[in-house]
Amino acid sequence: MPDTHPRELEVYQTQNGKEPFTEWLASIREQRTRTRIRDRLERLEIGNFGDCGAVGGGVFEMRLHFGAGYRIYFGEVNNTIVLLLCGGDKSSQARDIERAKTYWLEYKEADR
């Protein structure tokens, strides 16, 4: 589990300029839900990871216990940056984990 200290949040961008996390967040219809997710990200930024666990390949899953059981997938860069890869809910969890792992690999390969 990551250490407790402030992090910088960044959003993963695909090679064609898309931001899967940003698109997912914008697709949530309820403003209150989007606000709660942003509030949770603010806590992550100050180092409060909350209910998070590794899902493999260097990717972590943050579980949000409201609404549809939202999930945020991220990787850590040099223990200082949290890279937001994508999001989803309980119903799409397996598919979202695979997408997050793919995005993380693409990011790491491009960073070489």
C-alpha positions as CSV (number, residue, x, y, z in Angstrom):
1,M,0.0,0.0,0.0
2,P,1.3,3.5,-0.9
3,D,2.9,5.7,1.9
4,T,0.9,8.5,3.4
5,H,2.2,11.8,2.0
6,P,0.9,14.4,-0.5
7,R,0.8,13.4,-4.1
8,E,0.4,15.2,-7.4
9,L,-2.6,13.9,-9.4
10,E,-2.2,13.6,-13.2
11,V,-4.6,12.1,-15.7
12,Y,-3.4,9.5,-18.2
13,Q,-3.6,10.6,-21.8
14,T,-3.6,8.0,-24.7
15,Q,-1.4,8.5,-27.7
16,N,-4.3,10.0,-29.6
17,G,-4.9,12.6,-26.8
18,K,-7.9,11.0,-25.1
19,E,-8.2,11.0,-21.3
20,P,-10.2,7.8,-20.3
21,F,-10.6,9.0,-16.7
22,T,-11.8,12.4,-17.6
23,E,-14.3,10.9,-20.1
24,W,-15.6,8.5,-17.5
25,L,-16.1,11.2,-14.9
26,A,-17.9,13.4,-17.4
27,S,-20.2,10.5,-18.3
28,I,-21.6,10.3,-14.8
29,R,-25.0,12.1,-14.9
30,E,-25.4,13.0,-11.3
31,Q,-23.6,16.2,-10.3
32,R,-23.6,15.1,-6.6
33,T,-21.8,11.9,-7.5
34,R,-19.2,13.7,-9.6
35,T,-18.6,16.1,-6.7
36,R,-18.2,13.2,-4.2
37,I,-15.6,11.6,-6.6
38,R,-13.7,14.9,-6.8
39,D,-13.8,15.2,-3.0
40,R,-12.3,11.7,-2.7
41,L,-9.6,12.7,-5.2
42,E,-8.7,15.7,-3.0
43,R,-8.2,13.4,-0.1
44,L,-6.0,11.1,-2.3
45,E,-4.0,14.2,-3.2
46,I,-3.1,14.8,0.5
47,G,-2.1,11.2,0.9
48,N,-5.3,9.6,2.2
49,F,-5.7,6.6,0.0
50,G,-8.6,5.1,1.9
51,D,-10.0,1.8,0.6
52,C,-7.4,0.9,-2.1
53,G,-5.8,-2.3,-3.2
54,A,-3.4,-3.6,-5.8
55,V,-5.0,-5.3,-8.8
56,G,-1.7,-6.4,-10.4
57,G,0.8,-5.0,-12.8
58,G,1.5,-1.9,-10.7
59,V,-2.2,-0.8,-10.9
60,F,-4.3,0.1,-7.9
61,E,-8.0,0.2,-7.4
62,M,-9.7,2.8,-5.2
63,R,-13.1,1.6,-4.1
64,L,-15.8,4.2,-3.5
65,H,-18.6,3.1,-1.3
66,F,-21.6,5.0,-2.7
67,G,-23.7,4.9,-5.8
68,A,-23.0,2.0,-8.2
69,G,-19.8,1.0,-6.3
70,Y,-17.5,3.3,-8.3
71,R,-13.8,2.4,-8.8
72,I,-10.9,4.5,-9.8
73,Y,-7.8,2.9,-11.2
74,F,-4.4,4.5,-10.9
75,G,-0.6,3.9,-10.9
76,E,2.1,5.6,-8.9
77,V,5.1,7.3,-10.5
78,N,8.2,7.7,-8.3
79,N,6.0,7.7,-5.2
80,T,5.1,11.3,-5.8
81,I,2.6,11.3,-8.7
82,V,-0.7,9.4,-8.9
83,L,-1.6,8.8,-12.5
84,L,-5.4,8.4,-12.9
85,L,-5.9,5.8,-15.6
86,C,-9.7,5.1,-15.8
87,G,-12.8,4.6,-13.7
88,G,-15.8,2.4,-13.6
89,D,-18.2,0.7,-11.3
90,K,-18.7,-2.7,-9.9
91,S,-20.6,-4.0,-13.0
92,S,-17.6,-3.3,-15.3
93,Q,-14.8,-4.1,-12.8
94,A,-13.0,-6.9,-14.6
95,R,-13.1,-5.0,-17.9
96,D,-11.9,-1.8,-16.3
97,I,-9.0,-3.5,-14.5
98,E,-7.8,-4.9,-17.8
99,R,-8.1,-1.5,-19.5
100,A,-6.2,0.2,-16.6
101,K,-3.4,-2.4,-16.8
102,T,-3.1,-1.7,-20.6
103,Y,-3.0,2.0,-20.1
104,W,-0.4,1.6,-17.4
105,L,1.8,-0.5,-19.7
106,E,1.4,2.0,-22.5
107,Y,2.4,4.9,-20.1
108,K,5.5,3.1,-18.8
109,E,6.6,2.1,-22.4
110,A,6.2,5.7,-23.6
111,D,8.1,7.0,-20.5
112,R,11.3,5.0,-21.4
